[in-house]
Amino acid sequence: MLRKASTRHLLIIIAIFIALTFLRILWLNYFLPSTHQPSAKDGVVNINNLTISEEVISLDGGWIYYPGQFVNSENKGGNKE
């Protein structure tokens, strides 16, 4: 009788482990950024051909914030416009 109980507990633990692993894989698949996102090159992201959607765009890399300034490729130092 003790042998049946321990085998049953082992099967329950394995089933829980498999279910948790499956849920973790689903969670990773849902929250990882997609592979077809635009990438930044020299601090510039080209989003001309990007369709507007509710998808989050990952902005990985180094960025500099210039408060109150508009900075474009012609005036990389920034100006107040």
C-alpha positions in Angstrom: 0.0 0.0 0.0 2.8 2.4 0.8 4.4 1.6 -2.6 1.2 2.6 -4.5 0.9 5.8 -2.6 4.5 6.9 -3.3 4.2 6.0 -7.0 1.0 8.0 -7.1 2.6 11.0 -5.4 5.6 10.8 -7.8 3.2 10.8 -10.9 1.4 13.8 -9.5 4.7 15.7 -9.0 5.8 14.8 -12.5 2.4 16.0 -13.9 2.7 19.3 -12.0 6.3 19.8 -13.2 5.2 19.2 -16.9 2.3 21.6 -16.5 4.5 24.3 -15.0 7.1 23.8 -17.7 4.4 24.1 -20.4 3.0 27.3 -18.9 6.5 28.8 -18.6 7.1 28.1 -22.4 3.7 29.7 -23.3 4.6 32.7 -21.1 8.0 33.1 -22.7 6.5 32.8 -26.2 3.9 35.5 -25.4 6.2 38.1 -23.8 9.4 37.8 -25.8 9.7 40.5 -28.5 9.0 39.4 -32.0 11.8 38.9 -34.5 10.4 41.2 -37.2 10.9 44.4 -35.3 12.8 47.3 -36.8 16.3 47.7 -35.4 18.2 50.9 -34.6 21.3 51.8 -36.5 23.5 54.7 -35.2 20.6 55.7 -32.9 18.1 56.0 -35.7 15.0 53.7 -36.2 13.4 53.7 -39.6 9.7 53.0 -39.1 8.4 54.3 -42.5 7.2 50.8 -43.6 5.8 49.9 -40.1 2.1 49.3 -39.8 0.6 50.9 -36.8 -0.7 48.2 -34.4 -0.8 47.5 -30.7 2.5 45.6 -30.9 5.2 46.9 -28.6 8.4 47.9 -30.3 11.6 47.1 -28.4 14.1 49.9 -28.2 17.2 48.1 -27.1 20.5 49.9 -27.1 21.9 53.2 -26.0 19.7 56.3 -26.2 20.3 60.0 -25.3 17.3 62.1 -24.2 17.3 65.8 -25.1 14.4 67.4 -23.1 12.7 70.3 -25.0 14.7 69.7 -28.2 14.0 68.2 -31.6 17.1 66.3 -32.9 17.2 64.9 -36.4 20.0 63.7 -38.6 20.9 67.1 -39.9 21.4 68.7 -36.5 22.6 66.0 -34.3 23.6 68.5 -31.6 19.9 69.4 -31.2 18.0 72.7 -31.4 15.0 74.2 -29.7 12.1 74.1 -32.2 
